[in-house]
Amino acid sequence: MYSRKYCTHCGSRSTLRARFDHFSRLSRGLSLLTTILVLGSIASPYAKAAGPPIDGTPSDAVELSGDKVSFGDNLKLLFLEQIGGVAADQDLGSLNLVERTELSGEYTVQLDGDIMLPIMGPQKIAGKTYLAAQQQLQEAYKTLFAKNARVSLTILNHEPIYILGSVAKPGTYDFSSGMTVLHAIAQAGGINIGNRSDIYDLVRENQRLELSLQKQRKLLARLDVLRAERAETKPKPSDRLVRLAGSDAEKLVAEVEHIRELAVAERKLRLSSLDTTIESAERELAAQRERITHIRSNSDSKFERANMLKDLAKRGSGNAYQYLQAKSEFSDVQERLTEVNALIAQIEDRRAQSINEKSKIETEEQINLEREIQSAEDQLVEESANASASMRILGLFDGGVSSYTEKQVTQFSILRRSVDGTHEIVGGELTELRPGDLLKVQLLARPGTAMLGRVVR
């Protein structure tokens, strides 16, 4: 159950530190020396690992009782169980301690705030000071084994911090105790104000603005032509187009009108053909109706003559042959009348079809015209919004990059993990960071300036 036992007597700490690894594997008779080393470590259980001494002070004697255990911390734990009781006048150097090797070792604080210890199970220590974490582990050991123990807690390393946004060198940086936002920005090369990306933003926004204004001029010219077509008037530049295009307004309208004429030429040709067909049918109808009037008049006279000859034949004073001839002539006239009526019906049907087709084309043309006008108006609204956004952004660049920087403020957003999840904190230059924090530096427009919102991404 116990792998090594230590006791302490006397001797310098520096000598014992150098010889600890060698003597720790010797027999129990040497445990007295190693216990002195252990007690020296326990006297400062939160020692920071690595690094040479500064001003004669050992690096592992830096007190970190104010720091807190964070996610991703890599810790080294040493569990020492006390053997026997402690007398009131007993010197600490004479304590008998045995290391619990199955518990000692390196541990990483998980995202749920726990470290997983053999036998003892999970121990939630994230968010606690290192002193509180050590005391918690000692109490947990005492509760489980009903024995006292000493726990040495050493920080091997922290999870790094992450910096992105408007800094010279975004990336990952080592965390150090007491690090603030200002320290982190200094490590990242400072805030990147007036850098090339800002110049690229300036050029890009100028290009976007010019492209948007160009689209607006074309859309306004198109709307002037389409609206004139709907009103059946001659198109002319609107006041808004004149303000945007100046002397080129009439030229733009003429160009759009020419393109529009080419686009509707086929439809106009079809309508013209239908008009010709309708006019031809109306002329034929007029001729055939005049003709049928004469045929009907002739039919009436033939009918009267045939009836008269029939009456004469009945009285014996008429010629039967003349009656039959008159009757035949009347039948011929009736046939011609039927043929003309059928021809008139065909002409009227052809005329009606042409009128219906023309009406359909005109209706579709009107619907398409309204759709094109609506589409152009929607695009114009969108481009106007784009131009306004570009002009607001460019307002930050008035007078160059120096003027641009005067119109913005720096915001520091910190994404921090906790047992409850990830939270965003808006901090300041002196806000203390924790291991694993993600620091996001943003340049925002100063309230009251041309643009409210983020500029540099």
MITI-421562 format. One line per 5 residues: for each residue x, y, z of C-alpha. Coordinates in steps of 0.1 Angstrom, whole numbers. Layout:
<sites>
X Y Z ~ ...
</sites>
This chain:
<sites>
0 0 0 ~ 28 24 9 ~ 57 26 -15 ~ 82 50 1 ~ 87 63 37
105 95 47 ~ 119 111 79 ~ 138 143 84 ~ 167 153 107 ~ 188 181 96
208 195 67 ~ 205 223 43 ~ 175 225 19 ~ 196 232 -12 ~ 218 201 -6
187 179 0 ~ 170 192 -32 ~ 199 182 -53 ~ 201 147 -38 ~ 163 141 -35
159 118 -65 ~ 188 96 -55 ~ 181 92 -18 ~ 143 87 -23 ~ 149 52 -36
172 41 -8 ~ 162 22 23 ~ 140 35 51 ~ 171 46 70 ~ 175 75 46
139 86 48 ~ 148 112 75 ~ 166 133 49 ~ 138 131 23 ~ 112 142 48
130 175 52 ~ 127 180 15 ~ 90 171 16 ~ 83 195 44 ~ 102 223 26
79 217 -3 ~ 48 216 18 ~ 56 248 35 ~ 50 263 1 ~ 25 239 -15
16 262 -44 ~ 51 264 -59 ~ 54 275 -95 ~ 73 249 -115 ~ 103 257 -137
125 288 -140 ~ 157 298 -123 ~ 158 317 -89 ~ 155 354 -90 ~ 173 376 -65
182 346 -44 ~ 146 335 -40 ~ 138 300 -52 ~ 114 299 -81 ~ 93 273 -64
86 296 -35 ~ 64 320 -54 ~ 31 322 -34 ~ 1 317 -56 ~ -26 315 -30
-45 343 -48 ~ -46 324 -81 ~ -74 301 -90 ~ -74 267 -106 ~ -86 269 -142
-96 245 -169 ~ -66 230 -187 ~ -42 236 -158 ~ -16 209 -156 ~ -9 201 -120
16 179 -101 ~ 3 164 -69 ~ 22 147 -42 ~ 3 128 -15 ~ 21 121 18
4 102 45 ~ 14 109 81 ~ 25 78 101 ~ 18 80 139 ~ 6 109 160
21 143 165 ~ 32 154 199 ~ 26 190 210 ~ 63 196 213 ~ 73 175 183
93 193 156 ~ 80 191 121 ~ 113 177 109 ~ 107 146 129 ~ 74 136 113
71 103 96 ~ 55 106 61 ~ 49 80 34 ~ 41 89 -2 ~ 10 75 -17
24 68 -52 ~ -10 56 -65 ~ -23 91 -60 ~ 7 112 -67 ~ 13 123 -103
4 148 -129 ~ -33 158 -135 ~ -50 181 -160 ~ -82 200 -149 ~ -110 189 -172
-137 210 -188 ~ -161 200 -160 ~ -137 214 -134 ~ -127 180 -121 ~ -94 161 -118
-99 123 -117 ~ -79 107 -89 ~ -75 69 -85 ~ -95 55 -55 ~ -106 90 -45
-125 96 -77 ~ -134 130 -93 ~ -125 162 -73 ~ -140 195 -85 ~ -113 221 -79
-117 245 -109 ~ -125 281 -97 ~ -109 275 -63 ~ -77 290 -51 ~ -47 266 -50
-47 268 -12 ~ -84 259 -11 ~ -78 231 -36 ~ -50 216 -15 ~ -71 218 16
-100 201 -2 ~ -78 172 -13 ~ -64 168 22 ~ -100 167 36 ~ -111 143 10
-82 120 18 ~ -90 121 55 ~ -126 114 49 ~ -119 84 27 ~ -89 68 46
-95 83 81 ~ -59 94 81 ~ -41 127 79 ~ -21 136 48 ~ -1 164 34
-7 174 -3 ~ 19 193 -23 ~ 3 210 -53 ~ 27 223 -80 ~ 17 242 -112
34 227 -142 ~ 17 249 -168 ~ -15 267 -176 ~ -37 266 -207 ~ -26 294 -230
-47 324 -239 ~ -58 332 -274 ~ -58 367 -290 ~ -75 377 -322 ~ -89 407 -339
-72 441 -344 ~ -38 432 -330 ~ -4 431 -348 ~ 2 394 -341 ~ -30 374 -334
-23 339 -320 ~ -17 318 -289 ~ 3 331 -259 ~ 14 316 -226 ~ -5 326 -196
12 341 -166 ~ -2 349 -132 ~ -17 384 -129 ~ -19 389 -167 ~ -43 416 -178
-58 425 -212 ~ -31 452 -216 ~ -3 426 -209 ~ -18 403 -235 ~ -21 430 -261
15 440 -255 ~ 26 404 -262 ~ 5 404 -294 ~ 24 435 -307 ~ -2 461 -297
-35 472 -313 ~ -33 473 -351 ~ -46 508 -359 ~ -42 522 -394 ~ -27 490 -408
-29 477 -443 ~ -61 460 -437 ~ -77 494 -430 ~ -63 508 -462 ~ -77 478 -480
-110 485 -463 ~ -108 521 -476 ~ -101 510 -512 ~ -127 482 -511 ~ -154 505 -498
-146 531 -524 ~ -150 505 -551 ~ -182 492 -536 ~ -196 528 -534 ~ -186 535 -570
-201 503 -582 ~ -233 509 -563 ~ -237 544 -577 ~ -231 531 -612 ~ -258 505 -607
-281 532 -594 ~ -276 554 -625 ~ -284 525 -648 ~ -315 515 -627 ~ -328 550 -627
-324 553 -664 ~ -342 520 -669 ~ -370 531 -646 ~ -374 564 -666 ~ -378 544 -698
-401 518 -684 ~ -424 543 -667 ~ -425 563 -699 ~ -435 532 -718 ~ -463 525 -693
-475 561 -696 ~ -470 559 -734 ~ -449 591 -734 ~ -414 600 -745 ~ -388 590 -718
-367 617 -702 ~ -343 617 -673 ~ -357 621 -638 ~ -344 647 -613 ~ -327 620 -592
-309 606 -623 ~ -298 641 -632 ~ -284 646 -597 ~ -264 614 -599 ~ -253 614 -635
-253 651 -644 ~ -249 658 -681 ~ -248 620 -689 ~ -284 615 -677 ~ -299 619 -712
-273 597 -728 ~ -280 570 -702 ~ -318 572 -709 ~ -311 571 -747 ~ -290 540 -743
-316 522 -722 ~ -343 532 -746 ~ -324 518 -775 ~ -318 485 -758 ~ -355 484 -748
-366 490 -784 ~ -345 460 -795 ~ -359 439 -767 ~ -396 446 -777 ~ -390 448 -814
-402 412 -820 ~ -433 417 -799 ~ -441 449 -817 ~ -437 431 -850 ~ -461 404 -839
-486 430 -828 ~ -483 449 -861 ~ -489 416 -879 ~ -520 410 -859 ~ -532 445 -865
-528 439 -903 ~ -547 407 -900 ~ -575 423 -881 ~ -577 453 -905 ~ -578 429 -935
-605 408 -919 ~ -626 440 -913 ~ -622 451 -949 ~ -633 416 -961 ~ -662 416 -937
-673 450 -950 ~ -671 438 -986 ~ -689 405 -980 ~ -717 423 -960 ~ -722 447 -988
-723 418 -1012 ~ -748 399 -991 ~ -770 429 -991 ~ -772 428 -1029 ~ -777 391 -1029
-806 394 -1005 ~ -822 421 -1026 ~ -818 399 -1057 ~ -831 369 -1038 ~ -863 389 -1029
-869 399 -1065 ~ -863 363 -1077 ~ -887 350 -1051 ~ -915 375 -1061 ~ -910 367 -1098
-912 329 -1091 ~ -944 334 -1071 ~ -960 356 -1098 ~ -952 330 -1126 ~ -966 303 -1103
-999 321 -1099 ~ -1001 327 -1137 ~ -994 290 -1143 ~ -1022 280 -1120 ~ -1047 303 -1138
-1036 288 -1172 ~ -1023 321 -1185 ~ -986 316 -1176 ~ -958 296 -1190 ~ -948 267 -1168
-912 267 -1183 ~ -907 303 -1172 ~ -919 295 -1137 ~ -894 266 -1134 ~ -866 289 -1147
-875 316 -1122 ~ -876 291 -1094 ~ -841 278 -1104 ~ -827 313 -1104 ~ -841 319 -1069
-824 287 -1056 ~ -791 298 -1071 ~ -794 331 -1053 ~ -801 313 -1020 ~ -770 291 -1024
-748 322 -1030 ~ -764 338 -999 ~ -755 307 -978 ~ -719 307 -991 ~ -714 344 -983
-728 339 -948 ~ -704 310 -943 ~ -675 331 -956 ~ -685 360 -933 ~ -685 336 -903
-649 324 -912 ~ -637 360 -915 ~ -653 370 -882 ~ -637 339 -865 ~ -603 348 -879
-607 384 -868 ~ -618 373 -833 ~ -588 350 -829 ~ -564 378 -839 ~ -581 402 -815
-578 377 -787 ~ -541 370 -794 ~ -534 407 -796 ~ -551 412 -762 ~ -532 384 -747
-499 398 -759 ~ -507 432 -747 ~ -518 419 -712 ~ -486 399 -709 ~ -466 429 -720
-483 450 -693 ~ -477 424 -666 ~ -441 420 -676 ~ -437 458 -677 ~ -450 461 -641
-428 433 -630 ~ -397 449 -645 ~ -406 483 -629 ~ -410 466 -595 ~ -378 447 -599
-359 478 -608 ~ -374 497 -579 ~ -364 469 -555 ~ -329 468 -568 ~ -326 506 -565
-336 504 -529 ~ -310 477 -522 ~ -283 496 -540 ~ -292 528 -522 ~ -288 510 -489
-254 496 -500 ~ -242 530 -510 ~ -254 545 -477 ~ -235 518 -458 ~ -204 524 -478
-206 561 -473 ~ -210 556 -435 ~ -179 535 -434 ~ -159 559 -456 ~ -170 586 -432
-146 570 -407 ~ -117 574 -432 ~ -123 612 -438 ~ -89 629 -435 ~ -70 596 -438
-62 569 -413 ~ -53 593 -385 ~ -88 608 -386 ~ -102 573 -389 ~ -86 563 -356
-99 593 -338 ~ -135 582 -346 ~ -132 548 -331 ~ -130 531 -297 ~ -114 498 -288
-136 470 -273 ~ -122 440 -256 ~ -144 409 -255 ~ -133 379 -235 ~ -148 345 -241
-144 325 -209 ~ -153 290 -200 ~ -169 279 -168 ~ -187 250 -154 ~ -219 266 -167
-206 270 -203 ~ -189 297 -223 ~ -197 333 -215 ~ -187 366 -232 ~ -173 394 -210
-167 430 -221 ~ -135 440 -203 ~ -111 468 -200 ~ -73 472 -203 ~ -68 462 -167
-92 432 -167 ~ -74 402 -154 ~ -73 372 -178 ~ -76 335 -169 ~ -60 305 -185
-79 295 -217 ~ -94 329 -222 ~ -100 341 -258 ~ -94 378 -261 ~ -111 395 -291
-100 431 -299 ~ -124 451 -320 ~ -123 486 -333 ~ -158 502 -331 ~ -170 536 -343
-172 561 -315 ~ -209 570 -306 ~ -219 601 -325 ~ -196 595 -355 ~ -205 586 -390
-209 549 -384 ~ -221 528 -354 ~ -208 493 -356 ~ -177 473 -363 ~ -153 483 -390
-122 462 -387 ~ -130 425 -387
</sites>
